[in-house]
């Protein structure tokens, strides 16, 4: 009710801004009640949780209505054959689920919907509708733009984690948690509840799953599972620097929670009274059932209350999600005073006994498992460890941390099923890989993560024997590319592609070869099966390419550029093949729902941006415009061509972009279609011509210069390409001064809007890649110069110089500068899990990028970077 009133008097703000301001107002009120001791811990955490619930509920309502207007209401057919609305809900887990939210907690949630079906309007699937709903809600609440993040949202607890579908039906949720889930995933459901949406749907889910959450299993098995999870946390915390961690440290908050959850899992199957998500209430109920003594209950409840109070005081100052005590005396004294103590010594005299009491109870409860430490392996010979130390030059991680990670990775690999290598052979392979990686600490962490993934999937995988070469390559990939190591961790079966000759994937593979390979593999499969299989084959092809990219030796700058061009051309061919496959799958699916008139489907897909210029790279979007011909009449009887092709585009995008367990292929961007986001998903050839001739803005003319027909009937593709170029040149002949001024205005606007002042943006900033794009496209429009046969910006620069439209010096500066920026962009795409257009702020990450580009030190890299930006901007100003 408070939120509704707040919204009513702040209608001029965006939804995200209203929510952010409301949250800040409420936090101030809760802060004051907490600091003045007007509220108990339970009251404070409950208020914070209700605040999150209210914001989720409000955002869900706001995001639902536009989708309802566009697609109609999601519907299902019930047991009696009636059409009823499909339901949607948000499940809160973790601290949100137990009404114990912190001042700076993430909110752990899962999106669930009642069943599959279609909407009442445009007949899109319920899954598509609710996925859009979830995406919009997450963007509204967690976008850092405007007035900042309202809440950080963590979706990793959903089935299959970050590789799983964003929204999951009730039936799929039940099947997953019954057949596939791990112990820790079922443990997380102890604190699950309805946070927003249809609460009955969540209650039904949790009721049907009670026997899976609270199995009547032997005590030792339940405790062993929880203890193993805690030991892994202890191992991770031990590697971090800083003060005592009140959440994850020994005797901390997490140990209290794990004591509670382990005993609930053990005995909750026989006694439903124990099934409560709230920590303090749960401890009391365990005591009522004599599972904890009165003294243990008092110790745990007091320690939990004290530690949560300290956690709140740590997070109050800057709203940061921190759990560690500061290390400086000044800050420790400040923390002590905020907790009500005159000195840090007095504070510490209370902290230590609380932690010791928690540890004592924890050891008593988990001592029953008789689990011995898993760190039982022979320490490597000192000579091997010394060799490991020598590889750590110029790294930020300490030698002690590297050795700890080294031993942990070795242990996990030793425990991989069917491994035939000795510990010494594994260690030698790891060290050999560390010699050629830019981040040894990350290499070892990711090697450990891959080993855990391989072990967890071992029963589903064919027998594989790890070789030394495969381990060495895993280490190199883990240290040099978060993008590719995450693919391997998510799909451990791809291990078989490692250790093979590196020249294989770079051999000229055309779109047609990829297409034929995929078509044969998908023949006879349903749409869903084909969509999954396409992702599996795509991952194989992209990993082969990544291995070549990361593991082959690179030579001089010019040769590296040539290799990058090969990689871009191969990725473009792969993208085109997937686009064609997805379009044909969508066509086949639609023609099972509508009756064909016999009129052939005539269409083309224009690729723009990197797709149009054959420059696709890792994580590139596909910028496309779908164009069809109306000349031969309707292709189906029931609906118009415009409706049919719009459905085709929607389904094609869903095939390529839907986030499934097997991942996503490509994000498809349709915003360059006529009239942008307000335009039709599929446009007729006649409408495209009218738009380009009469309404398209100058910046759109520049974008369409890259247009290339990538899918469709050959004759129609050629006709559309030629006509588009003809219209672009006809529009640009009127007044070159106006053309120049408009381009400068557009460029400046993009620079001001997109380039962060705090970042060195190499795309939108001064002297960035857009300077090169705008300068070369301006010359093309002004002088009616089509793209050269070998498309690409570097080829275009050479082509314009040959036409005497660039001086030799201008061409040289643009070639060197743009080539440098493209290689920089490529290395960032490799290093990070998602692309970004600016240098990392972190100095160590900048050094990693510099090393991958062949620099020995960061300073010389940054010097060249700045010089290239200045040179590009100089040429841009000379041309426009």
C-alpha positions, 0 to 999 in steps of 0.5 A, a space after each residue: 500500500 505504501 508503494 502504491 501511494 508512493 507511485 501515485 505521487 511520483 508518476 513523472 519518474 520511470 518505474 525503476 527510479 520509483 522503485 529505487 527511491 522507495 527502497 531508499 526511503 524504506 531502508 532509512 526508516 528500517 535503519 533508524 528503527 534498528 540503530 535505535 533498538 526499536 526493532 528486534 533482529 527478526 522484525 528488521 529482517 522480516 521488514 527487509 524481506 517484505 520490502 523485497 516482496 512488495 517491489 517484486 509484486 509491483 514490478 510483476 504487475 507492471 511488466 505483465 500488462 504490456 505483454 498481455 496487450 501484445 500477446 494475449 493471456 497465457 492459457 492452458 487446458 485443465 483436466 476437464 478440457 477447459 481453457 483457463 489462464 496460466 499462472 506465474 509465480 516467483 519463488 524466494 529462496 535463501 534469506 529472502 525465502 526465510 524472511 531474513 534478508 540483509 540490508 545489502 542481500 541479493 535476492 535469490 529467486 526462481 520463476 515458475 509457471 503452471 503449464 505449457 500452452 499458448 497465448 490467446 492473441 498471437 499464439 506464442 508459447 506460454 514459455 516464451 511469454 513468461 520468459 519475456 516477463 521474467 527478463 523484463 522484471 529482472 531488467 527493471 529491478 537489477 539494471 544499474 542505469 538511472 538511479 541504480 540497482 533496486 535489488 541484485 537478483 541471483 537466478 543461479 538456484 534455478 534448475 541447472 543453474 546459469 545454463 537452465 531455462 529462465 522460467 520453468 513449468 511446474 511439471 519440469 520443476 517436479 521432474 528435475 528435483 525428483 530425478 536430477 537435482 543434487 543434495 544441495 539443491 534440495 537443501 536450498 528448498 528448505 527456505 523456499 516460499 512464494 515471494 510474488 505472483 500466484 502463491 497457490 502455484 508455489 504451495 502446490 510445487 512445495 507440497 508435491 516435493 516434500 518427500 524429496 526435500 525431507 527424505 527419511 534417509 539415515 542421519 549419517 548420509 544427510 550430515 555428510 552431504 551438508 558437511 561436504 558443502 561446508 568444507 568446500 566453503 571453508 576451503 574457498 574462504 581460507 584463500 581470501 584476504 581480509 578480516 574474519 568473515 562473519 557469514 562464512 568463517 568458522 563459527 559464523 552465520 552459515 554454520 548455524 544455518 547448516 546445523 539447522 538445515 542438516 537436522 531438518 533434512 534428517 528428521 523433517 521427513 518424520 516430523 513436519 513440525 521441524 519444517 520451517 525456513 526461519 533460523 531462530 524459529 527452527 532452532 527453537 523447534 529442534 530444541 523442543 524435539 530434544 535434537 538440541 540441548 537448551 544450552 546449545 539452543 541458547 548459544 546458537 540463538 545468541 551467536 546468530 543474533 550477534 553475528 547478524 547484528 555485526 553483519 548489518 553494521 558492516 553493510 549499513 555504511 555504503 550498502 555493500 554486500 560485505 561480511 568481513 571485518 575490516 583490517 585497520 584499527 581505525 575501522 575496527 574501532 568504528 565497527 565496535 562503536 556501531 555495535 555498542 562497544 567502547 573499544 574493539 577489545 570489548 567487542 572481540 571479547 564477545 565475538 570470540 566466545 560466540 564463534 567458539 560456541 557455534 563451532 562446538 555445536 557444529 562439531 558435535 552435530 557433524 562429528 557423527 559423520 566420521 568424515 575425514 578430511 578429503 585432502 589426502 594425497 601425497 604432497 608433490 616433490 619440492 622440485 615440482 612446487 618450485 617449478 610452479 613458483 617460477 611460473 608466477 612472475 608478474 601475477 597478483 596472486 600470492 605464491 601461497 594461494 597459488 600452491 593451495 589452488 594447485 594442490 586443490 586442482 590436483 586433488 580434484 583431477 586425481 578423483 576423476 573416474 577412470 583417470 589413468 595418470 599418476 599424480 606426478 604426471 597430472 602435476 607436470 601437465 598442470 605446470 606446463 599449462 601454467 607456463 603459457 597462461 596470463 592468470 595462473 590463479 584463475 587457471 587453477 580455479 577453473 581446472 578445479 571447477 571443470 574437474 567437479 563438473 566432469 565428476 558430476 556428469 561422469 555417469 552420463 558421459 562415455 568413458 573418457 581417459 584424460 591425457 596430459 595434453 588435454 589437462 595442459 590445454 584445460 589449464 591454458 583455456 582456463 587462464 586465458 578465456 573465461 568464455 571458453 572454460 565456462 563452455 567446457 564446465 557447462 558441457 564437460 563432454 566436449 573434453 574429447 575435442 581437446 588434445 587434437 591437431 589445431 589446424 583442423 577447425 581453421 580449414 576453410 569451412 563454408 556456410 554450406 558445409 556447416 549447413 549440410 553437417 547440421 541438416 543431416 544431424 537434425 533430420 527427423 527430429 522434432 522442433 524441440 529436439 532439433 533446437 537442442 541438437 543444434 546447440 550441441 553441434 554449435 558448441 562443438 564447432 565453436 570450441 574447435 575454433 576456440 582451441 585453435 584461437 587460444 592454443 596456436 602460436 601467434 606471430 607478428 601483428 599483421 599475421 595475427 590480424 590475418 588469423 583473426 579475419 579467418 576466425 571472423 569469417 568462420 564464425 560468420 559462416 557458422 552464424 549464417 548456417 544456424 540462421 538458415 537452419 532456424 528459419 527452415 525449422 520455423 517454416 516447417 513448424 508453421 506449415 504444420 499449423 497452416 495449410 499452404 496455398 502452393 505459392 512458394 515462400 520468397 524471402 531473404 534475411 539481410 545481415 547488418 552490422 558484423 553479420 553483414 560485414 562478415 565480422 562475427 566474433 564470440 558473443 556477437 549479436 545477429 543484426 538482421 532484417 527479414 524481407 519477404 515478397 508479396 507479389 505471388 500472393 498468399 503462402 497460406 490460406 488462414 492468415 496474411 503473408 505479413 502475419 505468417 512471416 511475423 510468426 516465422 520471425 518470432 519462432 526463428 528468434 526463439 530457436 536461436 535465442 531461447 536460453 535452454 539447458 544447453 545454452 543459447 546460440 545467438 542474441 538476435 537484434 531486429 531493431 534495424 528493421 523499418 521503423 525500429 522497435 515500432 516496426 513490423 517484425 517482417 517487412 515486405 520488399 515494397 515497404 522496405 523500399 518506401 522506407 529507405 527512399 522516404 523515411 530512413 534517417 541518415 544513421 540508418 543509411 549508414 547501417 544499411 550500407 553493410 546490408 548483405 543477404 545471408 539467407 533466402 532464395 538466390 535471385 530474390 537475395 540479389 534483387 534486394 541487395 542491389 535495390 537497397 544499395 541503389 536507394 542508399 546512393 540516391 538518397 545521399 546525392 542531394 547535399 554533401 554538407 548536410 550529409 556531413 553535418 548530420 553524420 557528425 551530429 549522430 557521432 557526437 550524440 553516440 559518443 555522449 550517450 554511450 561512452 562512459 566518461 569514467 571508462 576508456 571506451 574503444 567503440 563509442 569513445 573519441 577515436 573509437 571504432 565508430 570513428 572508423 565506421 562513420 568516416 568510411 561509410 561517409 566516403 561510401 555514401 558521398 562517392 557511391 562506392 559499394 563494398 569490395 568483394 571481400 567485405 570487412 572494414 580493413 578491406 574497405 579502407 584499402 578499397 577506398 585508398 585505391 580509389 584515391 579517397 584516402 591518402 596513404 597516410 590516412 589509410 595507414 593510420 586507420 588500418 593500424 588503429 582499427 586493426 589494434 582495436 579489433 584485436 583488443 575487442 577480440 581478446 576482451 571477448 575471449 577473456 570475459 564471459 560477455 563482451 564489453 566496449 571499454 578497457 577493464 577498470 582493474 589494473 591486473 585485468 588490463 595487464 592480462 589483456 596487454 599480455 595477450 596482445 603481446 605486450 610485456 607491460 601495461 604502460 606500453 600497451 596503454 601508450 599505444 592504445 591512446 596513440 591509436 585513438 588520437 590518430 583515428 580521431 584525427 583522420 575522422 576529423 579530416 574526412 568529415 
